[in-house]
Amino acid sequence: MPGLPAAWAMAAGAFAGFSLLLPVVPRAVADAGGSGTLAGAVTAVFMGATVLTQPAVPRLVRARGYRPVLAAGCLLLGLPSLLLLLSLHPAVVLPTSVVRGIGFGMITVASAALVAELAPARLLGRATGAQGIAIAAAQMVGLPLGLAVAERASTAPVFVLGAAVPTLALVAIARLPQVVTRQTGAAGSRTPLRALALPAVAIAAGAVAYGGLTSLLSIAVPAASGQVALALALISASTLVGRYGAGAVADRIGAGRLLPAGLGLAAVAMVPFALAADNRGGAAVLLGAAVAFGLGFGVVQNDALMLAFRRAGPAHVGAASAAWNIGFDAGTGAGSLLLGGIATVAGYPAAFATAALLVPILPLLARIAGPSERPAAAP
């Protein structure tokens, strides 16, 4: 599969740079005297810029090509991090987050669509699964490394790394083959937005639960901080297994077949988290729930992306990638806000129980309201 290793390496470098700064910038802002609202706004502004950028990326790729768009995205994500060495004032931090979010939006959509362009149809599930592994592995390294460097040295080296690592991804981009994006004629030029509703809502529903867990679990179970850290690590690790396994199975039986099972497993796994937040159940319950949720969410990630590619057809892989990424990023942010609000009013067990209901119900509503299955040639 020529070009795919370079695509995976590029994605790993970009997401490593993103992960290095993700927990460090809000903490640096807070340590510099910024309010909790400002610290939270850093991530909110970043993700907002990401989601607003993503719908425009397919058109940009058609006009400029994958390599220029990915290169620009890496530079916009990385280089502005150096401005944080100068000041952590809101007038510097927030615009920097906007520019970096634009770059991240370009990378997320273009990198997923590129895999669909490069991979043979019979291996697309495994190719997208391998991309997921590269990204998740980079995040598993970047998240703790950024915090460790900030704690043992200072935030300055993290800001430098946050600029350097995505910039180094340009080496991988230079090794990508020239890809001619597939165009459609006038009759088929309109993006099939309704056909993409189900996969977008499915990944968003899983991401709502994921966003709530990553943001709230350490607060909901404060007496077991070591177990919570291990649980979050297990979620990431088991997501890798679920995502690649689902891709391998989808190559044999078709996209979307495992989506109900993945959603069901992720939903059921939220119940033990609710019990743990209510001080019921021990470490085995918490860690078992983490493994189950990660497996289910990994299946949802890959099968929803494969279903989006199938429904969109080969001429709209960029639109499929944009819909999936918007669902993931918007769902993660909405989950943090929604479940956090429910926790404030009704407690953390109620918040996690609500997620257990939303994970299967939202895709079911999208399935009922959406169009019938649209056959399309695999990209």
Phi, psi and omega in degrees: 000082184300137177091335184293317177303320178294321178296318179295319179296318178299314180297319179298316180296316181296315181288332174295316177298319176299315184291325180304319186267343188307309179272344188278319183296312177301321179294319178297320178297315179296317180295333179276004177104002178288155181286166175297327178296316179295318179299318178290328181293334180301310180289321181298317179293318178302308183291327176298316178295324178299309183295322179291332180282324190304320181296336182275348187293317179304318178294322179295320178296318178298326182279323189246336183100163184292313186298313178297321181292316179294320179297315178297320179298316179296319180293318179292326178289320189269301191302321179300343178300333180295336178296334180290343174292334184275321185197149172247024176291147180306326181294342177259313188294314185292313175298325176298319178296323179297312182296316179296323178295324176298314178299319180293322176299320177296318183292313186300315183286311185293324183291320179291318179295324180298320178299319178295330178286324187273327188280139170299147184304323184288345182242013186297321180299314179291326179293316177291325176296319178295324176298319178298321177296316180300317181292313182294322178297319178298321180289324179296331177275315188293317184300305180289329181295317179300315179294320181296315180296319180296323182285321185272336180238268176195178179283340184302312178298329179292319178297321178294315177298322179296334175275321188285318188295311176296329178293323177295338177296345176299333178297316178292322180298323179296338181267359178288143175288158175287121183249126176268114181293144183277126182260163176243158175282181184299324183290334184241022186279342183282132181292134183280074187296317181295326179293337181267000184297314183298308179298325179293317180290325179297312180291326178296320180297315176297322181290331175302312178295318180298315179298320177295319180294311184294331182271327194245342188298320181293334177278324183289330181234067187291336184282351183233056185298322179294319178293323178295316178300317178294321179298317179295323177294321179294325176300313180297315183294315182288335174297321177301314181296313181297321183290313181290321178299318178296323179295318179296320179291320181298328177296338182262321187248350179107155183287146174089347184291330182268356185301314178300320180294318179296315178297318180297317180294317179296322180293313181298324182293339179288338181295312176299328175296321177296320177296318179297322178292340178261017179060035177237128184097148183260201183297323181298322179295314182296313183288324176296320177296323180296316179296315182295316180296317180299318178298312181297317182291325176297318177299315180299316180305307187286319183289325177294320179293316178298319179295321178297317179297319182293316182290326182285325183087167187295337182277353186230035180296327178295318178296320178297316179297318180297316181298317181295314182293322177297317178300315181297307186290318178293321179296319179298313179294317180295323179297318179299315183287311184295309182290328175296320177295318178296320179297322180296322184274316191239354179102162183291323175302319179294323180296314181290326176294322176298318178299322179300329178279320184291325185303312179274332187288318183299312177296326178297318178296320178295323179294320180292319185278340187275178179285165174292164183306128181259114179289138178209147179294142178293142179292000000 
